[in-house]
Amino acid sequence: MGIANINDSSELMKRLNKELPRLRVLLVDRHNSARHSLRIILSTLGITAIHNAGSSAEVIRQVKAFSFDVIFADYILDDGRDGQQLLEELRQKRMISLSTVYMVITAERAYRNVVSVAELAPDDYLIKPFTADQLQTRLLRALYKKRFFERVFAHLDNGAFTDALAACEALLGRDEQFYYDTLRFKGEILNSLGRYVEAQAVYQEVLEKAMVPWARMGLAIALRGQDELAEAELLGNALIEDFPEFLAAYDFVASVREEMGKLQEAQEVLQKAAEISPNNSLRQRMVGDFAVRNEDLDAAERAYGKVLERHRGSSLRAVDDYTNLTRVLLDKGRAEGARMVTQELRREWRGNAQGELAALVMDSLCCEQEGEPAKAKQALEKALALHKTLQDSPEKQDSLSQKISVDLAHACLAVGEEARAQEILSQVAAENHEDRGMIAQIQGVFAKTGNEEAGQALLAKVGREIVALNNRGVLAARSGDIEASVQMLIEAAERVPNVQFLVNAAKAIFTLLARKGWNEELALRGLRYLQLAQAKEERNPKIISARELYFQVARKYGIEVVPGGGRGAAEPKTT
């Protein structure tokens, strides 16, 4: 379909109306009567492929089974959740593509309350009551925008950022109404690729014409990427002051402050955002994590409790949600409360091996605090056996919670199993040596068990080993022995699958393939390393850059690429 500068809804109808009967639509509302009324309106537009969902759980089932072009979701859903939270869940789990139109239906009063704190904005809001003509106009406009950015969305859904960038470049100047949206995509993609200087230029171009908050945010991210942390923090603070409901700025400032070692200030800014939007469970979890590191156990308990409350019945729930809260309750000396959370964990995750592992570990820690060392050791032995089973199972190893492994080591130290604890913590530290939160948890375990010096020695030893492992492969590459470099980096990635080693091994593999020719077995290994790294840090520019190398080499030999499914650039919101 040709793209033109279209602002009139009647013109949109002429171009898109014929496509309406081919759409697959999902209606989400807890009231059957409301779904029936909306179905009647849609049928007058020729839309007949209409599915229904009365609950969030049914939505998840439907989107796993079908690909939807449009989702209409009422703002108020079941279990106290809302349509924007559902969108967050669907996007985070990549259950819907960026090309799916998602529209929230809400009453006017609710709209005024929710639109200002929309963290992941829908494509549009339909304000009750509305007519068939109003729905048609809004839907056609949303479809037109999706069609305009169709190629960009497809590339981002596949994790092909360089191709998405090229698609953005091709769209500049095609339609003035989407000019700033296109620049926003371009800037976010450049930031995702780690091309911060170019991204900075894009955002500065926008800011010369309009002081929109998203451009100021993008500029701050670009500056941070260039290690200009103080300037990035300053821009983020100014953005919060000028636009106090632009919540992404709070998260950004918190992450910059963490990098600067200002943990208390990081927690404070996150708590301000959490007060504005208390139902964002990801942010509440971050508040809890910072609060633990700051030894603010009351704040940690509130935040983790909120996460657990919001994630009940959600596909976003995690075993760590239960253990985070249990750990805090134990630190506060409330073993009875910790046991109650552990009982809920065991009940809600019945039949899940990782859930049972977590429950056993927490049982051991509770028994130790309650003065029952024999029971603590009994639970620990069961946990260690299950942990080994999970480690030996390739399909489960990648999803094994690192936090639970640290808790397992804590339980070992508590009953005098120092050798086992050291073994577990050495591996976790090596695999997460750049994760400040994980290293802080390890240090906390040593501090709680009176082994601070042993903890410092272990972390220092792990650091030296990582440097030595990495240097072997890098030096071989510099000497021109690419085959030897690949072998050394593969050994490092297999031994210590942290992001650094996984990315280095993958890049070395694809560099070798580019020079020597395609090797299916080696390519699959490189792709597996990329997938493992992406599961740890989806938006890391180094991982995205490595994927781009994979795409480049695969296409050189005419090999069909495996989609990345990673979207590092967020879809532009309405401003």
Buried (B, 14 or more C-beta within 10 A) or exposed (E): EEBEEBEEBEBBBEBBBEBBEEBBBBBBBBEEEBBEBBBEBBEEBEBBBBBBBBBBBBBBEBBEEEEBBBBBBBBBBBEEBBBBBBBBBBBBBEBBBBBBBBBBBBBEEBBEEBBEBBBBBBBBBBBEEBEEEBBBBBBBBBBBBBBBBBBBBBBBBBBBBBBBBBBBEEBEEBBEEBBBBBBBBBBBBBBBBBBBEBBBBBBBEBBEEEEBBBBBBBBBBBBBBEEBBEBBBBBBBEBBEEBBBBBBBBBBBBBBBBBBEBBEBBBBBBBBBBEBBBBBBEBBBBBBBBBBBBEBBEBBBBBBBBBBEBBBBBBBBBBBBBBBBBBBBBBBEBBEBBBBBBBBBBEBBEEBBBBBBBBBBBBBBBBBBBEBBEBBBBBBBBBBEBBEEBBEEEEEEEEBBBBBBBBBBBBBBBBEBBEBBBEBBBBBBBBBBBBBBBBBBBBBBBEBBEBEEBBEEBBEBBEEBBEEBBEBBBEBBEEEEBEBBBBBBBBBBEEBBBBBBBBBBBBBBBBBBBEEEBEEEBBEBBBBBBBBBBBBBBBBBBBBBBBBBBBEBBEEEEBEBBEBBBBBBBBBBEE
